[in-house]
Amino acid sequence: MKIVHLTWEETIPIRHKVLWPNKPPAFCKIDGDETALHYGVEIDLELVCVASVYVDSEGARLRKFATLAEYQNRGVGSALLKRMLEDARSSKVKRFWFDARESALAFYSRFGFVAEGARFFKEDVPYFRMSINL
């Protein structure tokens, strides 16, 4: 398993396949992609996981974290999340946050993230805002 830096364009196929397969690939591009940090995990030279971090004065925001189904529950996402948190701490980021799908709350809770506020929806998918102070 190797953690790599990517361009935003390299993240689109996995973002699309995992997060929004019923939408066009262009739906998976978001404002700020051009200046964000994009991470990936390769296994045997195959890209299997992607995530993007957008840093501003409020902290670092994780978006579009996606792992191919056949690589989920194998430690791939955990390894990448640990690396992104380490990088954020090294950059003196004070707060790391994101909007988490409700189905992933238990995963993020294991890393110390706490849900904030009420459940909300994006395209009929339930979410919670989660964060951690670094």
C-alpha positions as CSV (number, residue, x, y, z in Angstrom):
1,M,0.0,0.0,0.0
2,K,1.4,3.4,-1.0
3,I,0.0,6.8,-0.3
4,V,0.5,9.2,-3.2
5,H,-0.4,12.8,-4.1
6,L,-2.8,13.2,-7.1
7,T,-4.2,15.9,-9.3
8,W,-7.9,16.6,-8.9
9,E,-8.6,15.0,-12.3
10,E,-7.1,11.7,-11.1
11,T,-9.6,11.5,-8.2
12,I,-12.7,11.8,-10.4
13,P,-13.1,8.1,-11.6
14,I,-13.1,6.8,-8.0
15,R,-15.2,9.7,-6.6
16,H,-17.8,8.9,-9.3
17,K,-17.8,5.1,-9.0
18,V,-18.0,5.1,-5.2
19,L,-19.9,8.2,-4.2
20,W,-22.2,9.3,-7.0
21,P,-22.5,6.5,-9.6
22,N,-25.9,7.6,-10.7
23,K,-24.7,11.2,-11.5
24,P,-22.4,12.2,-14.4
25,P,-18.7,12.3,-13.6
26,A,-18.7,16.1,-13.8
27,F,-21.0,16.1,-10.7
28,C,-17.9,14.9,-8.7
29,K,-15.8,18.0,-9.4
30,I,-16.2,20.6,-6.8
31,D,-15.2,24.3,-6.3
32,G,-11.7,24.5,-5.0
33,D,-10.4,21.3,-6.5
34,E,-7.7,23.2,-8.4
35,T,-6.0,24.4,-5.1
36,A,-6.8,21.5,-2.8
37,L,-4.5,18.7,-1.7
38,H,-5.5,15.4,-3.3
39,Y,-4.4,12.0,-1.9
40,G,-4.6,8.5,-3.1
41,V,-3.8,5.0,-2.1
42,E,-2.2,2.6,-4.6
43,I,-2.1,-1.1,-4.1
44,D,-0.1,-3.0,-6.8
45,L,0.0,0.2,-8.8
46,E,-3.8,0.4,-8.9
47,L,-5.5,3.5,-7.4
48,V,-8.0,2.2,-4.9
49,C,-8.8,5.2,-2.6
50,V,-8.9,9.0,-3.0
51,A,-9.5,11.9,-0.7
52,S,-9.2,15.7,-1.0
53,V,-8.3,18.3,1.7
54,Y,-9.2,22.0,1.4
55,V,-7.3,24.2,3.7
56,D,-8.4,27.8,4.7
57,S,-8.4,30.0,7.7
58,E,-11.1,27.9,9.4
59,G,-9.0,24.7,9.2
60,A,-8.8,21.7,6.9
61,R,-11.9,20.2,5.3
62,L,-11.9,16.7,4.0
63,R,-14.1,16.0,1.0
64,K,-14.8,13.2,-1.5
65,F,-13.1,10.4,0.6
66,A,-13.8,7.2,-1.4
67,T,-12.5,3.7,-1.4
68,L,-13.4,1.1,-4.0
69,A,-15.8,-1.4,-2.5
70,E,-13.4,-4.4,-2.9
71,Y,-10.8,-2.6,-0.8
72,Q,-13.1,-1.4,2.0
73,N,-12.6,-2.8,5.5
74,R,-9.0,-3.6,4.7
75,G,-7.3,-0.6,6.5
76,V,-6.9,1.4,3.3
77,G,-9.1,4.3,4.3
78,S,-7.8,4.3,7.9
79,A,-4.2,4.5,6.7
80,L,-5.0,7.5,4.4
81,L,-7.0,9.3,7.1
82,K,-4.1,8.9,9.6
83,R,-1.7,10.4,7.0
84,M,-4.0,13.3,6.2
85,L,-4.3,14.1,10.0
86,E,-0.6,13.9,10.4
87,D,-0.1,16.3,7.5
88,A,-2.7,18.7,8.9
89,R,-1.0,18.7,12.3
90,S,2.4,19.3,10.7
91,S,0.9,22.3,8.8
92,K,-0.4,23.7,12.1
93,V,-4.0,23.2,11.2
94,K,-6.1,23.6,14.3
95,R,-9.4,22.0,13.1
96,F,-10.1,19.1,10.7
97,W,-13.7,18.7,9.6
98,F,-16.1,17.3,7.0
99,D,-19.6,16.3,6.2
100,A,-19.8,12.6,6.8
101,R,-22.4,10.2,5.4
102,E,-24.4,8.8,8.2
103,S,-23.3,5.3,7.2
104,A,-19.7,6.2,8.0
105,L,-20.1,7.8,11.5
106,A,-18.7,4.8,13.3
107,F,-15.6,4.8,11.1
108,Y,-14.8,8.4,11.9
109,S,-15.6,8.1,15.5
110,R,-12.8,5.6,15.9
111,F,-10.4,8.5,15.1
112,G,-11.9,10.9,17.6
113,F,-14.2,12.8,15.3
114,V,-17.4,14.1,16.9
115,A,-20.7,14.8,15.2
116,E,-21.9,18.3,15.4
117,G,-25.5,19.5,14.9
118,A,-28.4,17.8,13.3
119,R,-28.6,15.3,10.4
120,F,-29.0,16.9,7.0
121,F,-29.3,15.6,3.5
122,K,-27.4,15.9,0.2
123,E,-29.3,14.3,-2.7
124,D,-31.3,12.1,-0.3
125,V,-28.2,10.9,1.4
126,P,-28.1,11.6,5.2
127,Y,-25.0,13.4,6.6
128,F,-23.6,14.8,9.8
129,R,-20.9,17.4,10.2
130,M,-17.9,16.0,12.1
131,S,-14.8,17.5,13.4
132,I,-11.7,17.2,15.6
133,N,-9.5,19.8,17.1
134,L,-5.8,19.1,16.3
